[in-house]
Every structure is written in C-alpha cells, then in structure tokens.
Amino acid sequence: LATKIMDKLIRDGRVIRGYIGIGGREIAPLHAQQGSGMDPIQGIVVNEVTPNGPAALAGIQVNDLIISVNNKPAVSALETMDQVAEIRPGSVIPVVVMRDDKQLTFQVTVQEYPASN
C-alpha cells in the first residue's frame, strides 16, 4: 500500500483515486435452479448510486447485482472499490451486472474520487 501511495505521489504530485459512484454489499452465491448447468452467481448488490455519477450515467441502478468490474469478479465490495481506486480517472471500464435475470454490460468512465468537504 505504501509503495502504491508513493508511486502516485511521485507521478501525480498527489494521490488520485478512481471512483464510479456506487455503494453496495456482497451477497452469498445464488444458486440457479438445480440441474440448469449454471454456476452459482456471486456479486455485489448495488444499494446506492450517486446521482449524475459515473455508474448512474452509464445506466447502473440500485438493486443491480454487479458480477464483475474491469474484467475481475466482484466478490468483495471493499476489494472491488479498492481495485477501482487504482484505475486512472478517464479510463472506461466494463461493469457486468445481472438485472431481471439478464446479464448486462455497461461501459463506465472512471472519475476522480470527489474531495471531502
């Protein structure tokens, strides 16, 4: 962690963290109907979307189940947000969600984490 922070300070003169504007919590794996041949679905349920934030602008909604962010499985909310924080603002990343039994992929433009008030 210290090395990552030092690298950012050297590169940018400050620590810049990526942000997509969601809050969520992990869920236990959901099992598809027995015999369907589908793997269990695991992810993060979105319980908050920042209005006009990157996720909202891309189309992500409250109650979507995020199953991957930037091609990495979304198993832990904290780990996933830490991974997003490492992405440079301006980067466009795929976010895959389940909504109404459909898998959807959204292209989300990472923004800089807003400064605290």
C-alpha positions as CSV (number, residue, x, y, z in Angstrom):
1,L,0.0,0.0,0.0
2,A,2.7,2.4,0.9
3,T,4.5,1.8,-2.3
4,K,1.3,2.4,-4.3
5,I,0.8,5.7,-2.5
6,M,4.4,6.8,-3.1
7,D,4.2,5.9,-6.8
8,K,1.1,8.1,-7.1
9,L,2.7,11.0,-5.2
10,I,5.7,10.8,-7.5
11,R,3.7,10.5,-10.7
12,D,0.9,13.0,-9.9
13,G,2.1,15.1,-7.0
14,R,-0.9,13.8,-5.0
15,V,-2.9,10.6,-4.5
16,I,-5.6,10.4,-7.2
17,R,-8.2,7.7,-6.6
18,G,-10.7,6.3,-9.2
19,Y,-14.4,6.4,-8.4
20,I,-17.6,5.0,-10.1
21,G,-20.2,6.3,-7.6
22,I,-21.8,3.2,-6.2
23,G,-22.4,1.7,-2.8
24,G,-23.1,-2.0,-2.3
25,R,-22.7,-5.1,-0.3
26,E,-21.7,-8.6,-1.1
27,I,-24.2,-11.5,-1.3
28,A,-23.7,-15.2,-0.8
29,P,-23.6,-17.2,-4.0
30,L,-27.1,-17.6,-5.6
31,H,-27.7,-21.0,-7.0
32,A,-29.6,-21.3,-10.2
33,Q,-32.3,-23.9,-10.5
34,Q,-31.0,-27.3,-9.8
35,G,-30.0,-29.1,-13.0
36,S,-29.7,-25.9,-15.0
37,G,-26.0,-26.4,-15.5
38,M,-25.3,-22.8,-14.4
39,D,-22.6,-21.9,-12.0
40,P,-23.6,-20.1,-8.8
41,I,-23.8,-16.3,-9.2
42,Q,-21.9,-14.2,-6.7
43,G,-21.5,-10.5,-6.6
44,I,-22.3,-7.1,-5.0
45,V,-25.8,-5.8,-4.7
46,V,-25.9,-2.1,-5.5
47,N,-27.7,-0.2,-2.7
48,E,-26.7,3.3,-3.6
49,V,-25.9,5.1,-6.9
50,T,-24.6,8.6,-6.8
51,P,-26.9,10.9,-8.9
52,N,-25.0,12.0,-12.1
53,G,-22.0,9.9,-11.0
54,P,-20.2,7.6,-13.4
55,A,-22.3,4.5,-12.7
56,A,-25.6,6.4,-12.9
57,L,-24.6,8.0,-16.2
58,A,-23.7,4.5,-17.6
59,G,-27.1,3.1,-16.6
60,I,-26.4,1.1,-13.4
61,Q,-29.3,1.1,-11.0
62,V,-30.0,0.3,-7.3
63,N,-30.6,-3.5,-6.9
64,D,-28.4,-4.4,-9.9
65,L,-26.1,-7.3,-9.0
66,I,-22.6,-6.5,-10.1
67,I,-20.7,-9.6,-11.1
68,S,-17.6,-8.1,-12.5
69,V,-15.7,-4.8,-12.7
70,N,-13.0,-4.2,-15.2
71,N,-13.0,-8.0,-16.1
72,K,-12.4,-9.0,-12.4
73,P,-15.0,-10.9,-10.4
74,A,-16.9,-8.7,-7.9
75,V,-16.8,-10.8,-4.8
76,S,-16.0,-8.3,-2.1
77,A,-17.3,-4.7,-2.1
78,L,-14.2,-3.4,-0.4
79,E,-11.8,-5.2,-2.7
80,T,-13.7,-4.1,-5.8
81,M,-13.7,-0.5,-4.7
82,D,-10.0,-0.7,-3.9
83,Q,-9.4,-2.0,-7.4
84,V,-11.5,0.8,-8.9
85,A,-9.5,3.3,-6.8
86,E,-6.3,2.2,-8.6
87,I,-7.8,2.9,-12.1
88,R,-6.8,6.3,-13.6
89,P,-9.7,8.7,-13.9
90,G,-10.9,9.0,-17.5
91,S,-10.4,5.2,-18.1
92,V,-13.5,3.4,-19.4
93,I,-14.1,0.0,-17.8
94,P,-16.7,-2.7,-18.3
95,V,-19.1,-3.4,-15.4
96,V,-21.2,-6.5,-15.8
97,V,-24.5,-6.7,-13.9
98,M,-27.4,-9.0,-13.5
99,R,-30.8,-7.3,-13.7
100,D,-34.1,-9.1,-14.1
101,D,-32.4,-12.3,-14.9
102,K,-30.4,-10.7,-17.8
103,Q,-26.7,-10.1,-17.9
104,L,-25.9,-6.5,-19.0
105,T,-22.5,-4.9,-19.6
106,F,-22.1,-1.1,-19.0
107,Q,-19.1,0.9,-20.0
108,V,-18.3,3.2,-17.1
109,T,-16.0,6.2,-17.2
110,V,-14.0,6.3,-14.0
111,Q,-13.9,9.7,-12.4
112,E,-11.6,11.1,-9.8
113,Y,-12.8,10.5,-6.2
114,P,-14.5,13.7,-5.0
115,A,-12.7,15.8,-2.5
116,S,-14.1,15.7,1.1
117,N,-16.0,18.7,2.3
